[in-house]
Amino acid sequence: MSIQAITHVEYHCADATRSAADLGAGFGFTPDADQPAPQPGLHTVHLHQGAIRLRLSSAGHPDHPVARFVARHGDGVAVIALGCADPQAALERAERHGAVVLDRAGGLVAGFGDVALRFVADAPAEAGAAPSEHLLEALDHVAICVPAGELAPAVQFCEAALGFHRIFGEYISVGEQGMDSSVVQSGSGAVTFTLIEPDTTRRPGQIDTFLEAHEGAGVQHLAFRTRDIAAAVRTCRERGVEFLSTPAAYYDGLTARLGGTAIPVETLRELDVLVDQDHGGQLFQIFVRSVHSRRTFFLELIERQGAGTFGTANIKALYEAVERQNATASV
């Protein structure tokens, strides 16, 4: 399959200028030198940092598709652009395997709920490029919530229509709540979707809340990879970004659970950074407190030191962290 990377993410919002300014001030994103030509009734801002490319759009008329997306879901990811060696062949394969074509000329097919996928030409990496000094380097993964009963079909769609393969799956139980998850990845290893569905036989939890507030399937979070998560968290905090907190007991048991961490436990405790490991090494992550009006979409920062997959503790920690935020907000 020709899918190589996520070239950019298209984010629909009520105010593209304000959202772009927030991402710049808090996380260090920079507007592209060449911004798109203005379109009637539409304002778009292109941002970049490292290999991450974001396209933020807002519409001035309520009948515009961008405005209709925001009215239904709130600000959120509307399109994931997949860089391909042969975009036309990728679209044709997706169509043969049941994908609904939304815009053939634009390479756009239906993906998950109102989140679409766009097949575009992949831009080759610059040969011999020097390591970036940006806080954030790349888009590590995209987490997508789907309604109960739609996880298996979503995985099958990714496998058949996109040529991805399932690399991880786990049922997660947190108290009286539960969810099922699968991680699918492109053959290149550069595109990773974490797909999550709620267990509706148990008490409703954060995934149920997302699906209700978002009005259906959608992108719950984007995870940005960094080379130095401690520096990234400190810098973002200084700029006003708020992260979810972690109970002290979590760090008290880290040494017994993992035997040692590449980043000192006291540093992790200070910064509220979580850690997990697999056969390849360790990964460190932290979740940004959602500023979304519906508390649906949020961001994650992640540093990988050899770890290439997703451990149960990671997903469970995410679930518990968001539950803590919701509990605090309801007080």
Secondary structure as GFF3:
##gff-version 3
##sequence-region A 1 331
A	DSSP	beta_strand	3	12	.	.	.	ID=ss1
A	DSSP	alpha_helix	16	27	.	.	.	ID=ss2
A	DSSP	beta_strand	30	31	.	.	.	ID=ss3
A	DSSP	beta_strand	42	49	.	.	.	ID=ss4
A	DSSP	beta_strand	52	59	.	.	.	ID=ss5
A	DSSP	alpha_helix	65	73	.	.	.	ID=ss6
A	DSSP	beta_strand	76	84	.	.	.	ID=ss7
A	DSSP	alpha_helix	87	96	.	.	.	ID=ss8
A	DSSP	beta_strand	101	103	.	.	.	ID=ss9
A	DSSP	beta_strand	108	112	.	.	.	ID=ss10
A	DSSP	beta_strand	115	121	.	.	.	ID=ss11
A	DSSP	beta_strand	138	145	.	.	.	ID=ss12
A	DSSP	alpha_helix	151	162	.	.	.	ID=ss13
A	DSSP	beta_strand	165	174	.	.	.	ID=ss14
A	DSSP	beta_strand	177	185	.	.	.	ID=ss15
A	DSSP	beta_strand	192	198	.	.	.	ID=ss16
A	DSSP	alpha_helix	206	214	.	.	.	ID=ss17
A	DSSP	beta_strand	218	225	.	.	.	ID=ss18
A	DSSP	alpha_helix	229	238	.	.	.	ID=ss19
A	DSSP	alpha_helix	248	252	.	.	.	ID=ss20
A	DSSP	alpha_helix	254	258	.	.	.	ID=ss21
A	DSSP	alpha_helix	265	271	.	.	.	ID=ss22
A	DSSP	beta_strand	274	278	.	.	.	ID=ss23
A	DSSP	beta_strand	281	287	.	.	.	ID=ss24
A	DSSP	beta_strand	298	305	.	.	.	ID=ss25
A	DSSP	alpha_helix	312	330	.	.	.	ID=ss26
###
